[in-house]
Every structure is written in structure tokens, then in C-alpha cells.
């Protein structure tokens, strides 16, 4: 009985570590996405207007294309990192 309680406590600590790492990764990804889409595309657009990329200013580029490309990169990064995290905590699907 004591061994079962110890195993449950150990599993609970592992679950907490896994979810803490997962939530931390989600929050970091959301901050990066918000910075790129709202920060560079809207708030910092006047500061980026002097830099030209592909015939248009950098602020407009971030608002139209950059935020979408960063979002796609974040999706692939999240999937890659979650697979690695799943293997680390032994909850992978293999």
C-alpha cells in the first residue's frame, strides 16, 4: 500500500513537471506570436517604415506576411518540441 502511494505521488510530480513545461512553451509561443503580429505589424510599424523588404516597408510586410510565416514556424516548432517533451516524460505515442 505504501509503495502504491509512493508511485502515485511520483506520477503526480511527473505530471506536474510535464504540464508546467507544456504551459511554459505555449506561453512563450503566444508571446512571440503577439510580438510579431501586433508589435511589429501594428504598434512598431512607424519605426519599421524606413526599412524596405521586397519593395515595401518592413512594418507592412510583418502585418501581411511576416506574422503568418512566424505563426507557421511556431506550429512546427511546437510540434517538434512536444514530441521531444513527450519522449522525455514517457508519454509519447510509440
PDB file of N, CA, C and O in Angstrom:
ATOM      1  N   UNK A   1       0.820  -1.193   0.000  1.00  0.00           N
ATOM      2  CA  UNK A   1       0.000   0.000   0.000  1.00  0.00           C
ATOM      3  C   UNK A   1       0.866   1.259   0.000  1.00  0.00           C
ATOM      4  O   UNK A   1       0.565   2.227  -0.699  1.00  0.00           O
ATOM      5  N   UNK A   2       1.942   1.241   0.789  1.00  0.00           N
ATOM      6  CA  UNK A   2       2.827   2.399   0.863  1.00  0.00           C
ATOM      7  C   UNK A   2       3.549   2.605  -0.462  1.00  0.00           C
ATOM      8  O   UNK A   2       3.778   3.735  -0.890  1.00  0.00           O
ATOM      9  N   UNK A   3       3.905   1.485  -1.108  1.00  0.00           N
ATOM     10  CA  UNK A   3       4.586   1.577  -2.405  1.00  0.00           C
ATOM     11  C   UNK A   3       3.661   2.172  -3.464  1.00  0.00           C
ATOM     12  O   UNK A   3       4.101   2.955  -4.306  1.00  0.00           O
ATOM     13  N   UNK A   4       2.387   1.803  -3.424  1.00  0.00           N
ATOM     14  CA  UNK A   4       1.406   2.337  -4.371  1.00  0.00           C
ATOM     15  C   UNK A   4       1.232   3.846  -4.171  1.00  0.00           C
ATOM     16  O   UNK A   4       1.135   4.600  -5.140  1.00  0.00           O
ATOM     17  N   UNK A   5       1.194   4.275  -2.914  1.00  0.00           N
ATOM     18  CA  UNK A   5       1.077   5.711  -2.607  1.00  0.00           C
ATOM     19  C   UNK A   5       2.298   6.459  -3.108  1.00  0.00           C
ATOM     20  O   UNK A   5       2.171   7.566  -3.633  1.00  0.00           O
ATOM     21  N   UNK A   6       3.478   5.876  -2.957  1.00  0.00           N
ATOM     22  CA  UNK A   6       4.716   6.488  -3.442  1.00  0.00           C
ATOM     23  C   UNK A   6       4.699   6.600  -4.960  1.00  0.00           C
ATOM     24  O   UNK A   6       5.106   7.625  -5.507  1.00  0.00           O
ATOM     25  N   UNK A   7       4.235   5.558  -5.649  1.00  0.00           N
ATOM     26  CA  UNK A   7       4.151   5.588  -7.117  1.00  0.00           C
ATOM     27  C   UNK A   7       3.167   6.647  -7.594  1.00  0.00           C
ATOM     28  O   UNK A   7       3.422   7.332  -8.585  1.00  0.00           O
ATOM     29  N   UNK A   8       2.039   6.785  -6.892  1.00  0.00           N
ATOM     30  CA  UNK A   8       1.054   7.806  -7.262  1.00  0.00           C
ATOM     31  C   UNK A   8       1.635   9.191  -7.064  1.00  0.00           C
ATOM     32  O   UNK A   8       1.437  10.065  -7.909  1.00  0.00           O
ATOM     33  N   UNK A   9       2.351   9.415  -5.964  1.00  0.00           N
ATOM     34  CA  UNK A   9       2.974  10.723  -5.703  1.00  0.00           C
ATOM     35  C   UNK A   9       4.030  11.031  -6.757  1.00  0.00           C
ATOM     36  O   UNK A   9       4.137  12.167  -7.218  1.00  0.00           O
ATOM     37  N   UNK A  10       4.814  10.018  -7.140  1.00  0.00           N
ATOM     38  CA  UNK A  10       5.852  10.212  -8.155  1.00  0.00           C
ATOM     39  C   UNK A  10       5.220  10.541  -9.509  1.00  0.00           C
ATOM     40  O   UNK A  10       5.701  11.412 -10.234  1.00  0.00           O
ATOM     41  N   UNK A  11       4.139   9.834  -9.840  1.00  0.00           N
ATOM     42  CA  UNK A  11       3.432  10.101 -11.100  1.00  0.00           C
ATOM     43  C   UNK A  11       2.827  11.495 -11.086  1.00  0.00           C
ATOM     44  O   UNK A  11       2.819  12.177 -12.110  1.00  0.00           O
ATOM     45  N   UNK A  12       2.326  11.921  -9.949  1.00  0.00           N
ATOM     46  CA  UNK A  12       1.744  13.260  -9.834  1.00  0.00           C
ATOM     47  C   UNK A  12       2.807  14.331 -10.055  1.00  0.00           C
ATOM     48  O   UNK A  12       2.549  15.329 -10.727  1.00  0.00           O
ATOM     49  N   UNK A  13       3.992  14.135  -9.501  1.00  0.00           N
ATOM     50  CA  UNK A  13       5.085  15.089  -9.699  1.00  0.00           C
ATOM     51  C   UNK A  13       5.532  15.114 -11.158  1.00  0.00           C
ATOM     52  O   UNK A  13       5.845  16.178 -11.693  1.00  0.00           O
ATOM     53  N   UNK A  14       5.565  13.953 -11.802  1.00  0.00           N
ATOM     54  CA  UNK A  14       5.927  13.880 -13.214  1.00  0.00           C
ATOM     55  C   UNK A  14       4.895  14.606 -14.063  1.00  0.00           C
ATOM     56  O   UNK A  14       5.246  15.340 -14.987  1.00  0.00           O
ATOM     57  N   UNK A  15       3.612  14.397 -13.743  1.00  0.00           N
ATOM     58  CA  UNK A  15       2.545  15.092 -14.475  1.00  0.00           C
ATOM     59  C   UNK A  15       2.655  16.597 -14.318  1.00  0.00           C
ATOM     60  O   UNK A  15       2.482  17.344 -15.281  1.00  0.00           O
ATOM     61  N   UNK A  16       2.941  17.040 -13.106  1.00  0.00           N
ATOM     62  CA  UNK A  16       3.084  18.486 -12.868  1.00  0.00           C
ATOM     63  C   UNK A  16       4.250  19.066 -13.659  1.00  0.00           C
ATOM     64  O   UNK A  16       4.139  20.158 -14.217  1.00  0.00           O
ATOM     65  N   UNK A  17       5.359  18.349 -13.711  1.00  0.00           N
ATOM     66  CA  UNK A  17       6.515  18.814 -14.475  1.00  0.00           C
ATOM     67  C   UNK A  17       6.226  18.872 -15.967  1.00  0.00           C
ATOM     68  O   UNK A  17       6.619  19.812 -16.658  1.00  0.00           O
ATOM     69  N   UNK A  18       5.534  17.853 -16.445  1.00  0.00           N
ATOM     70  CA  UNK A  18       5.183  17.799 -17.865  1.00  0.00           C
ATOM     71  C   UNK A  18       4.273  18.964 -18.239  1.00  0.00           C
ATOM     72  O   UNK A  18       4.509  19.649 -19.235  1.00  0.00           O
ATOM     73  N   UNK A  19       3.228  19.188 -17.434  1.00  0.00           N
ATOM     74  CA  UNK A  19       2.288  20.255 -17.763  1.00  0.00           C
ATOM     75  C   UNK A  19       2.891  21.634 -17.552  1.00  0.00           C
ATOM     76  O   UNK A  19       2.543  22.575 -18.266  1.00  0.00           O
ATOM     77  N   UNK A  20       3.786  21.770 -16.588  1.00  0.00           N
ATOM     78  CA  UNK A  20       4.469  23.053 -16.398  1.00  0.00           C
ATOM     79  C   UNK A  20       5.324  23.381 -17.619  1.00  0.00           C
ATOM     80  O   UNK A  20       5.334  24.520 -18.085  1.00  0.00           O
ATOM     81  N   UNK A  21       6.036  22.392 -18.131  1.00  0.00           N
ATOM     82  CA  UNK A  21       6.861  22.612 -19.323  1.00  0.00           C
ATOM     83  C   UNK A  21       5.989  22.903 -20.543  1.00  0.00           C
ATOM     84  O   UNK A  21       6.336  23.745 -21.370  1.00  0.00           O
ATOM     85  N   UNK A  22       4.857  22.206 -20.655  1.00  0.00           N
ATOM     86  CA  UNK A  22       3.937  22.405 -21.771  1.00  0.00           C
ATOM     87  C   UNK A  22       3.337  23.813 -21.740  1.00  0.00           C
ATOM     88  O   UNK A  22       3.320  24.504 -22.758  1.00  0.00           O
ATOM     89  N   UNK A  23       2.851  24.233 -20.581  1.00  0.00           N
ATOM     90  CA  UNK A  23       2.242  25.559 -20.459  1.00  0.00           C
ATOM     91  C   UNK A  23       3.281  26.656 -20.690  1.00  0.00           C
ATOM     92  O   UNK A  23       2.981  27.674 -21.313  1.00  0.00           O
ATOM     93  N   UNK A  24       4.503  26.451 -20.188  1.00  0.00           N
ATOM     94  CA  UNK A  24       5.571  27.431 -20.405  1.00  0.00           C
ATOM     95  C   UNK A  24       5.869  27.589 -21.900  1.00  0.00           C
ATOM     96  O   UNK A  24       6.064  28.704 -22.385  1.00  0.00           O
ATOM     97  N   UNK A  25       5.903  26.471 -22.621  1.00  0.00           N
ATOM     98  CA  UNK A  25       6.158  26.527 -24.058  1.00  0.00           C
ATOM     99  C   UNK A  25       5.020  27.224 -24.796  1.00  0.00           C
ATOM    100  O   UNK A  25       5.266  27.992 -25.726  1.00  0.00           O
ATOM    101  N   UNK A  26       3.789  26.968 -24.394  1.00  0.00           N
ATOM    102  CA  UNK A  26       2.634  27.624 -25.010  1.00  0.00           C
ATOM    103  C   UNK A  26       2.684  29.125 -24.771  1.00  0.00           C
ATOM    104  O   UNK A  26       2.455  29.907 -25.693  1.00  0.00           O
ATOM    105  N   UNK A  27       2.983  29.536 -23.539  1.00  0.00           N
ATOM    106  CA  UNK A  27       3.033  30.965 -23.229  1.00  0.00           C
ATOM    107  C   UNK A  27       4.142  31.681 -23.993  1.00  0.00           C
ATOM    108  O   UNK A  27       3.941  32.791 -24.486  1.00  0.00           O
ATOM    109  N   UNK A  28       5.298  31.055 -24.092  1.00  0.00           N
ATOM    110  CA  UNK A  28       6.399  31.662 -24.854  1.00  0.00           C
ATOM    111  C   UNK A  28       6.014  31.794 -26.321  1.00  0.00           C
ATOM    112  O   UNK A  28       6.289  32.819 -26.944  1.00  0.00           O
ATOM    113  N   UNK A  29       5.380  30.766 -26.878  1.00  0.00           N
ATOM    114  CA  UNK A  29       4.951  30.830 -28.285  1.00  0.00           C
ATOM    115  C   UNK A  29       3.919  31.930 -28.500  1.00  0.00           C
ATOM    116  O   UNK A  29       3.977  32.643 -29.502  1.00  0.00           O
ATOM    117  N   UNK A  30       2.974  32.077 -27.573  1.00  0.00           N
ATOM    118  CA  UNK A  30       1.961  33.124 -27.699  1.00  0.00           C
ATOM    119  C   UNK A  30       2.572  34.523 -27.591  1.00  0.00           C
ATOM    120  O   UNK A  30       2.151  35.442 -28.294  1.00  0.00           O
ATOM    121  N   UNK A  31       3.553  34.681 -26.722  1.00  0.00           N
ATOM    122  CA  UNK A  31       4.221  35.986 -26.591  1.00  0.00           C
ATOM    123  C   UNK A  31       4.971  36.323 -27.874  1.00  0.00           C
ATOM    124  O   UNK A  31       4.921  37.462 -28.337  1.00  0.00           O
ATOM    125  N   UNK A  32       5.662  35.353 -28.449  1.00  0.00           N
ATOM    126  CA  UNK A  32       6.376  35.593 -29.714  1.00  0.00           C
ATOM    127  C   UNK A  32       5.387  35.949 -30.809  1.00  0.00           C
ATOM    128  O   UNK A  32       5.620  36.894 -31.563  1.00  0.00           O
ATOM    129  N   UNK A  33       4.295  35.219 -30.911  1.00  0.00           N
ATOM    130  CA  UNK A  33       3.296  35.487 -31.938  1.00  0.00           C
ATOM    131  C   UNK A  33       2.663  36.867 -31.757  1.00  0.00           C
ATOM    132  O   UNK A  33       2.466  37.587 -32.736  1.00  0.00           O
ATOM    133  N   UNK A  34       2.343  37.245 -30.515  1.00  0.00           N
ATOM    134  CA  UNK A  34       1.761  38.564 -30.256  1.00  0.00           C
ATOM    135  C   UNK A  34       2.754  39.668 -30.572  1.00  0.00           C
ATOM    136  O   UNK A  34       2.380  40.696 -31.137  1.00  0.00           O
ATOM    137  N   UNK A  35       4.015  39.467 -30.213  1.00  0.00           N
ATOM    138  CA  UNK A  35       5.040  40.474 -30.501  1.00  0.00           C
ATOM    139  C   UNK A  35       5.184  40.689 -31.998  1.00  0.00           C
ATOM    140  O   UNK A  35       5.262  41.825 -32.466  1.00  0.00           O
ATOM    141  N   UNK A  36       5.217  39.600 -32.743  1.00  0.00           N
ATOM    142  CA  UNK A  36       5.402  39.715 -34.191  1.00  0.00           C
ATOM    143  C   UNK A  36       4.157  40.285 -34.866  1.00  0.00           C
ATOM    144  O   UNK A  36       4.265  41.181 -35.704  1.00  0.00           O
ATOM    145  N   UNK A  37       2.985  39.779 -34.514  1.00  0.00           N
ATOM    146  CA  UNK A  37       1.777  40.206 -35.227  1.00  0.00           C
ATOM    147  C   UNK A  37       1.300  41.580 -34.776  1.00  0.00           C
ATOM    148  O   UNK A  37       1.056  42.450 -35.612  1.00  0.00           O
ATOM    149  N   UNK A  38       1.165  41.790 -33.485  1.00  0.00           N
ATOM    150  CA  UNK A  38       0.678  43.082 -33.008  1.00  0.00           C
ATOM    151  C   UNK A  38       1.804  44.095 -32.848  1.00  0.00           C
ATOM    152  O   UNK A  38       1.661  45.262 -33.213  1.00  0.00           O
ATOM    153  N   UNK A  39       2.925  43.635 -32.298  1.00  0.00           N
ATOM    154  CA  UNK A  39       4.039  44.544 -32.056  1.00  0.00           C
ATOM    155  C   UNK A  39       4.654  45.082 -33.333  1.00  0.00           C
ATOM    156  O   UNK A  39       4.670  46.292 -33.561  1.00  0.00           O
ATOM    157  N   UNK A  40       5.161  44.182 -34.169  1.00  0.00           N
ATOM    158  CA  UNK A  40       5.833  44.610 -35.399  1.00  0.00           C
ATOM    159  C   UNK A  40       4.858  45.082 -36.459  1.00  0.00           C
ATOM    160  O   UNK A  40       5.152  46.019 -37.200  1.00  0.00           O
ATOM    161  N   UNK A  41       3.706  44.447 -36.538  1.00  0.00           N
ATOM    162  CA  UNK A  41       2.756  44.776 -37.596  1.00  0.00           C
ATOM    163  C   UNK A  41       1.913  46.005 -37.329  1.00  0.00           C
ATOM    164  O   UNK A  41       1.486  46.667 -38.274  1.00  0.00           O
ATOM    165  N   UNK A  42       1.657  46.336 -36.060  1.00  0.00           N
ATOM    166  CA  UNK A  42       0.762  47.440 -35.739  1.00  0.00           C
ATOM    167  C   UNK A  42       1.458  48.512 -34.896  1.00  0.00           C
ATOM    168  O   UNK A  42       1.549  49.666 -35.315  1.00  0.00           O
ATOM    169  N   UNK A  43       1.945  48.139 -33.722  1.00  0.00           N
ATOM    170  CA  UNK A  43       2.477  49.120 -32.783  1.00  0.00           C
ATOM    171  C   UNK A  43       3.809  49.715 -33.256  1.00  0.00           C
ATOM    172  O   UNK A  43       3.996  50.930 -33.208  1.00  0.00           O
ATOM    173  N   UNK A  44       4.718  48.875 -33.704  1.00  0.00           N
ATOM    174  CA  UNK A  44       6.039  49.347 -34.119  1.00  0.00           C
ATOM    175  C   UNK A  44       6.139  49.654 -35.612  1.00  0.00           C
ATOM    176  O   UNK A  44       7.231  49.892 -36.128  1.00  0.00           O
ATOM    177  N   UNK A  45       5.011  49.649 -36.297  1.00  0.00           N
ATOM    178  CA  UNK A  45       5.029  49.881 -37.745  1.00  0.00           C
ATOM    179  C   UNK A  45       5.663  51.217 -38.127  1.00  0.00           C
ATOM    180  O   UNK A  45       6.445  51.246 -39.078  1.00  0.00           O
ATOM    181  N   UNK A  46       5.372  52.324 -37.442  1.00  0.00           N
ATOM    182  CA  UNK A  46       6.031  53.583 -37.824  1.00  0.00           C
ATOM    183  C   UNK A  46       7.554  53.529 -37.695  1.00  0.00           C
ATOM    184  O   UNK A  46       8.267  54.157 -38.478  1.00  0.00           O
ATOM    185  N   UNK A  47       8.051  52.783 -36.710  1.00  0.00           N
ATOM    186  CA  UNK A  47       9.503  52.668 -36.557  1.00  0.00           C
ATOM    187  C   UNK A  47      10.130  51.812 -37.652  1.00  0.00           C
ATOM    188  O   UNK A  47      11.287  52.017 -38.017  1.00  0.00           O
ATOM    189  N   UNK A  48       9.373  50.860 -38.173  1.00  0.00           N
ATOM    190  CA  UNK A  48       9.891  49.952 -39.197  1.00  0.00           C
ATOM    191  C   UNK A  48       9.631  50.440 -40.612  1.00  0.00           C
ATOM    192  O   UNK A  48      10.019  49.774 -41.571  1.00  0.00           O
ATOM    193  N   UNK A  49       8.987  51.579 -40.760  1.00  0.00           N
ATOM    194  CA  UNK A  49       8.597  52.036 -42.099  1.00  0.00           C
ATOM    195  C   UNK A  49       9.786  52.446 -42.959  1.00  0.00           C
ATOM    196  O   UNK A  49       9.663  52.480 -44.183  1.00  0.00           O
ATOM    197  N   UNK A  50      10.922  52.755 -42.363  1.00  0.00           N
ATOM    198  CA  UNK A  50      12.088  53.154 -43.149  1.00  0.00           C
ATOM    199  C   UNK A  50      12.860  51.983 -43.731  1.00  0.00           C
ATOM    200  O   UNK A  50      13.672  52.170 -44.638  1.00  0.00           O
ATOM    201  N   UNK A  51      12.625  50.797 -43.235  1.00  0.00           N
ATOM    202  CA  UNK A  51      13.339  49.603 -43.699  1.00  0.00           C
ATOM    203  C   UNK A  51      12.507  48.953 -44.799  1.00  0.00           C
ATOM    204  O   UNK A  51      11.322  48.674 -44.613  1.00  0.00           O
ATOM    205  N   UNK A  52      13.136  48.717 -45.941  1.00  0.00           N
ATOM    206  CA  UNK A  52      12.400  48.185 -47.088  1.00  0.00           C
ATOM    207  C   UNK A  52      12.713  46.712 -47.318  1.00  0.00           C
ATOM    208  O   UNK A  52      13.874  46.303 -47.315  1.00  0.00           O
ATOM    209  N   UNK A  53      11.663  45.925 -47.517  1.00  0.00           N
ATOM    210  CA  UNK A  53      11.790  44.494 -47.802  1.00  0.00           C
ATOM    211  C   UNK A  53      10.881  44.174 -48.974  1.00  0.00           C
ATOM    212  O   UNK A  53       9.671  44.384 -48.891  1.00  0.00           O
ATOM    213  N   UNK A  54      11.430  43.682 -50.038  1.00  0.00           N
ATOM    214  CA  UNK A  54      10.640  43.273 -51.198  1.00  0.00           C
ATOM    215  C   UNK A  54       9.804  44.391 -51.806  1.00  0.00           C
ATOM    216  O   UNK A  54       8.713  44.131 -52.315  1.00  0.00           O
ATOM    217  N   UNK A  55      10.280  45.603 -51.765  1.00  0.00           N
ATOM    218  CA  UNK A  55       9.562  46.717 -52.375  1.00  0.00           C
ATOM    219  C   UNK A  55       8.549  47.391 -51.468  1.00  0.00           C
ATOM    220  O   UNK A  55       7.863  48.316 -51.902  1.00  0.00           O
ATOM    221  N   UNK A  56       8.437  46.957 -50.230  1.00  0.00           N
ATOM    222  CA  UNK A  56       7.508  47.576 -49.277  1.00  0.00           C
ATOM    223  C   UNK A  56       8.199  47.723 -47.930  1.00  0.00           C
ATOM    224  O   UNK A  56       9.249  47.121 -47.705  1.00  0.00           O
ATOM    225  N   UNK A  57       7.625  48.513 -47.034  1.00  0.00           N
ATOM    226  CA  UNK A  57       8.291  48.704 -45.743  1.00  0.00           C
ATOM    227  C   UNK A  57       8.108  47.484 -44.844  1.00  0.00           C
ATOM    228  O   UNK A  57       7.177  46.696 -45.016  1.00  0.00           O
ATOM    229  N   UNK A  58       9.008  47.350 -43.894  1.00  0.00           N
ATOM    230  CA  UNK A  58       9.061  46.151 -43.048  1.00  0.00           C
ATOM    231  C   UNK A  58       7.823  46.001 -42.170  1.00  0.00           C
ATOM    232  O   UNK A  58       7.375  44.878 -41.935  1.00  0.00           O
ATOM    233  N   UNK A  59       7.261  47.098 -41.680  1.00  0.00           N
ATOM    234  CA  UNK A  59       6.051  47.015 -40.863  1.00  0.00           C
ATOM    235  C   UNK A  59       4.880  46.432 -41.637  1.00  0.00           C
ATOM    236  O   UNK A  59       4.144  45.591 -41.121  1.00  0.00           O
ATOM    237  N   UNK A  60       4.709  46.879 -42.873  1.00  0.00           N
ATOM    238  CA  UNK A  60       3.643  46.340 -43.717  1.00  0.00           C
ATOM    239  C   UNK A  60       3.895  44.870 -44.019  1.00  0.00           C
ATOM    240  O   UNK A  60       2.960  44.069 -44.025  1.00  0.00           O
ATOM    241  N   UNK A  61       5.148  44.512 -44.268  1.00  0.00           N
ATOM    242  CA  UNK A  61       5.490  43.118 -44.558  1.00  0.00           C
ATOM    243  C   UNK A  61       5.131  42.223 -43.371  1.00  0.00           C
ATOM    244  O   UNK A  61       4.559  41.149 -43.552  1.00  0.00           O
ATOM    245  N   UNK A  62       5.473  42.673 -42.140  1.00  0.00           N
ATOM    246  CA  UNK A  62       5.115  41.884 -40.960  1.00  0.00           C
ATOM    247  C   UNK A  62       3.607  41.766 -40.814  1.00  0.00           C
ATOM    248  O   UNK A  62       3.104  40.702 -40.454  1.00  0.00           O
ATOM    249  N   UNK A  63       2.884  42.834 -41.083  1.00  0.00           N
ATOM    250  CA  UNK A  63       1.429  42.798 -40.943  1.00  0.00           C
ATOM    251  C   UNK A  63       0.798  41.862 -41.967  1.00  0.00           C
ATOM    252  O   UNK A  63      -0.197  41.206 -41.663  1.00  0.00           O
ATOM    253  N   UNK A  64       1.350  41.788 -43.162  1.00  0.00           N
ATOM    254  CA  UNK A  64       0.737  40.997 -44.227  1.00  0.00           C
ATOM    255  C   UNK A  64       1.280  39.579 -44.352  1.00  0.00           C
ATOM    256  O   UNK A  64       0.515  38.644 -44.590  1.00  0.00           O
ATOM    257  N   UNK A  65       2.586  39.409 -44.195  1.00  0.00           N
ATOM    258  CA  UNK A  65       3.172  38.091 -44.432  1.00  0.00           C
ATOM    259  C   UNK A  65       3.993  37.573 -43.268  1.00  0.00           C
ATOM    260  O   UNK A  65       3.965  36.379 -42.968  1.00  0.00           O
ATOM    261  N   UNK A  66       4.715  38.449 -42.619  1.00  0.00           N
ATOM    262  CA  UNK A  66       5.638  38.027 -41.569  1.00  0.00           C
ATOM    263  C   UNK A  66       4.962  37.327 -40.420  1.00  0.00           C
ATOM    264  O   UNK A  66       5.463  36.315 -39.929  1.00  0.00           O
ATOM    265  N   UNK A  67       3.819  37.850 -39.975  1.00  0.00           N
ATOM    266  CA  UNK A  67       3.142  37.232 -38.837  1.00  0.00           C
ATOM    267  C   UNK A  67       2.620  35.840 -39.199  1.00  0.00           C
ATOM    268  O   UNK A  67       2.616  34.945 -38.354  1.00  0.00           O
ATOM    269  N   UNK A  68       2.187  35.651 -40.427  1.00  0.00           N
ATOM    270  CA  UNK A  68       1.707  34.333 -40.861  1.00  0.00           C
ATOM    271  C   UNK A  68       2.864  33.342 -40.926  1.00  0.00           C
ATOM    272  O   UNK A  68       2.725  32.196 -40.497  1.00  0.00           O
ATOM    273  N   UNK A  69       4.003  33.775 -41.459  1.00  0.00           N
ATOM    274  CA  UNK A  69       5.158  32.889 -41.548  1.00  0.00           C
ATOM    275  C   UNK A  69       5.696  32.527 -40.168  1.00  0.00           C
ATOM    276  O   UNK A  69       6.080  31.383 -39.930  1.00  0.00           O
ATOM    277  N   UNK A  70       5.723  33.496 -39.265  1.00  0.00           N
ATOM    278  CA  UNK A  70       6.164  33.212 -37.898  1.00  0.00           C
ATOM    279  C   UNK A  70       5.185  32.262 -37.221  1.00  0.00           C
ATOM    280  O   UNK A  70       5.607  31.361 -36.497  1.00  0.00           O
ATOM    281  N   UNK A  71       3.891  32.443 -37.442  1.00  0.00           N
ATOM    282  CA  UNK A  71       2.887  31.549 -36.871  1.00  0.00           C
ATOM    283  C   UNK A  71       3.088  30.121 -37.373  1.00  0.00           C
ATOM    284  O   UNK A  71       3.016  29.181 -36.582  1.00  0.00           O
ATOM    285  N   UNK A  72       3.336  29.939 -38.657  1.00  0.00           N
ATOM    286  CA  UNK A  72       3.588  28.601 -39.192  1.00  0.00           C
ATOM    287  C   UNK A  72       4.860  27.997 -38.611  1.00  0.00           C
ATOM    288  O   UNK A  72       4.897  26.807 -38.299  1.00  0.00           O
ATOM    289  N   UNK A  73       5.901  28.813 -38.464  1.00  0.00           N
ATOM    290  CA  UNK A  73       7.143  28.334 -37.855  1.00  0.00           C
ATOM    291  C   UNK A  73       6.899  27.914 -36.404  1.00  0.00           C
ATOM    292  O   UNK A  73       7.450  26.911 -35.950  1.00  0.00           O
ATOM    293  N   UNK A  74       6.079  28.672 -35.678  1.00  0.00           N
ATOM    294  CA  UNK A  74       5.764  28.322 -34.294  1.00  0.00           C
ATOM    295  C   UNK A  74       4.990  27.008 -34.208  1.00  0.00           C
ATOM    296  O   UNK A  74       5.194  26.235 -33.272  1.00  0.00           O
ATOM    297  N   UNK A  75       4.112  26.748 -35.162  1.00  0.00           N
ATOM    298  CA  UNK A  75       3.376  25.484 -35.174  1.00  0.00           C
ATOM    299  C   UNK A  75       4.334  24.304 -35.321  1.00  0.00           C
ATOM    300  O   UNK A  75       4.231  23.324 -34.583  1.00  0.00           O
ATOM    301  N   UNK A  76       5.262  24.396 -36.270  1.00  0.00           N
ATOM    302  CA  UNK A  76       6.222  23.308 -36.470  1.00  0.00           C
ATOM    303  C   UNK A  76       7.167  23.171 -35.270  1.00  0.00           C
ATOM    304  O   UNK A  76       7.509  22.059 -34.870  1.00  0.00           O
ATOM    305  N   UNK A  77       7.587  24.309 -34.699  1.00  0.00           N
ATOM    306  CA  UNK A  77       8.451  24.262 -33.513  1.00  0.00           C
ATOM    307  C   UNK A  77       7.721  23.602 -32.348  1.00  0.00           C
ATOM    308  O   UNK A  77       8.300  22.773 -31.647  1.00  0.00           O
ATOM    309  N   UNK A  78       6.459  23.960 -32.136  1.00  0.00           N
ATOM    310  CA  UNK A  78       5.685  23.395 -31.041  1.00  0.00           C
ATOM    311  C   UNK A  78       5.523  21.886 -31.209  1.00  0.00           C
ATOM    312  O   UNK A  78       5.675  21.138 -30.244  1.00  0.00           O
ATOM    313  N   UNK A  79       5.221  21.438 -32.410  1.00  0.00           N
ATOM    314  CA  UNK A  79       5.055  20.003 -32.655  1.00  0.00           C
ATOM    315  C   UNK A  79       6.365  19.253 -32.412  1.00  0.00           C
ATOM    316  O   UNK A  79       6.366  18.184 -31.803  1.00  0.00           O
ATOM    317  N   UNK A  80       7.477  19.813 -32.888  1.00  0.00           N
ATOM    318  CA  UNK A  80       8.783  19.186 -32.700  1.00  0.00           C
ATOM    319  C   UNK A  80       9.151  19.121 -31.216  1.00  0.00           C
ATOM    320  O   UNK A  80       9.604  18.092 -30.714  1.00  0.00           O
ATOM    321  N   UNK A  81       8.942  20.252 -30.529  1.00  0.00           N
ATOM    322  CA  UNK A  81       9.305  20.324 -29.115  1.00  0.00           C
ATOM    323  C   UNK A  81       8.399  19.445 -28.253  1.00  0.00           C
ATOM    324  O   UNK A  81       8.864  18.853 -27.278  1.00  0.00           O
ATOM    325  N   UNK A  82       7.106  19.351 -28.599  1.00  0.00           N
ATOM    326  CA  UNK A  82       6.197  18.491 -27.836  1.00  0.00           C
ATOM    327  C   UNK A  82       6.559  17.024 -28.005  1.00  0.00           C
ATOM    328  O   UNK A  82       6.468  16.257 -27.046  1.00  0.00           O
ATOM    329  N   UNK A  83       6.965  16.617 -29.197  1.00  0.00           N
ATOM    330  CA  UNK A  83       7.417  15.236 -29.389  1.00  0.00           C
ATOM    331  C   UNK A  83       8.621  14.935 -28.509  1.00  0.00           C
ATOM    332  O   UNK A  83       8.717  13.861 -27.916  1.00  0.00           O
ATOM    333  N   UNK A  84       9.535  15.892 -28.430  1.00  0.00           N
ATOM    334  CA  UNK A  84      10.716  15.733 -27.595  1.00  0.00           C
ATOM    335  C   UNK A  84      10.331  15.687 -26.114  1.00  0.00           C
ATOM    336  O   UNK A  84      10.868  14.881 -25.355  1.00  0.00           O
ATOM    337  N   UNK A  85       9.408  16.546 -25.710  1.00  0.00           N
ATOM    338  CA  UNK A  85       8.934  16.592 -24.323  1.00  0.00           C
ATOM    339  C   UNK A  85       8.177  15.311 -23.967  1.00  0.00           C
ATOM    340  O   UNK A  85       8.330  14.787 -22.864  1.00  0.00           O
ATOM    341  N   UNK A  86       7.368  14.809 -24.890  1.00  0.00           N
ATOM    342  CA  UNK A  86       6.641  13.555 -24.662  1.00  0.00           C
ATOM    343  C   UNK A  86       7.605  12.397 -24.415  1.00  0.00           C
ATOM    344  O   UNK A  86       7.385  11.588 -23.513  1.00  0.00           O
ATOM    345  N   UNK A  87       8.670  12.314 -25.209  1.00  0.00           N
ATOM    346  CA  UNK A  87       9.655  11.249 -25.027  1.00  0.00           C
ATOM    347  C   UNK A  87      10.368  11.407 -23.704  1.00  0.00           C
ATOM    348  O   UNK A  87      10.657  10.416 -23.034  1.00  0.00           O
ATOM    349  N   UNK A  88      10.661  12.652 -23.314  1.00  0.00           N
ATOM    350  CA  UNK A  88      11.363  12.906 -22.059  1.00  0.00           C
ATOM    351  C   UNK A  88      10.543  12.442 -20.864  1.00  0.00           C
ATOM    352  O   UNK A  88      11.099  11.899 -19.910  1.00  0.00           O
ATOM    353  N   UNK A  89       9.240  12.645 -20.900  1.00  0.00           N
ATOM    354  CA  UNK A  89       8.369  12.274 -19.784  1.00  0.00           C
ATOM    355  C   UNK A  89       7.704  10.908 -19.975  1.00  0.00           C
ATOM    356  O   UNK A  89       6.910  10.490 -19.133  1.00  0.00           O
ATOM    357  N   UNK A  90       8.014  10.215 -21.060  1.00  0.00           N
ATOM    358  CA  UNK A  90       7.496   8.861 -21.275  1.00  0.00           C
ATOM    359  C   UNK A  90       6.030   8.795 -21.643  1.00  0.00           C
ATOM    360  O   UNK A  90       5.365   7.805 -21.335  1.00  0.00           O
ATOM    361  N   UNK A  91       5.514   9.809 -22.287  1.00  0.00           N
ATOM    362  CA  UNK A  91       4.104   9.796 -22.708  1.00  0.00           C
ATOM    363  C   UNK A  91       3.977   9.865 -24.220  1.00  0.00           C
ATOM    364  O   UNK A  91       2.934  10.265 -24.737  1.00  0.00           O
ATOM    365  N   UNK A  92       5.024   9.482 -24.932  1.00  0.00           N
ATOM    366  CA  UNK A  92       4.958   9.502 -26.395  1.00  0.00           C
ATOM    367  C   UNK A  92       4.037   8.399 -26.890  1.00  0.00           C
ATOM    368  O   UNK A  92       3.689   7.485 -26.143  1.00  0.00           O
ATOM    369  N   UNK A  93       3.652   8.492 -28.139  1.00  0.00           N
ATOM    370  CA  UNK A  93       2.631   7.607 -28.711  1.00  0.00           C
ATOM    371  C   UNK A  93       3.188   6.375 -29.381  1.00  0.00           C
ATOM    372  O   UNK A  93       2.442   5.672 -30.062  1.00  0.00           O
ATOM    373  N   UNK A  94       4.436   6.086 -29.224  1.00  0.00           N
ATOM    374  CA  UNK A  94       5.028   4.925 -29.892  1.00  0.00           C
ATOM    375  C   UNK A  94       4.847   3.665 -29.136  1.00  0.00           C
ATOM    376  O   UNK A  94       5.295   2.609 -29.581  1.00  0.00           O
TER     377      UNK A  94
END
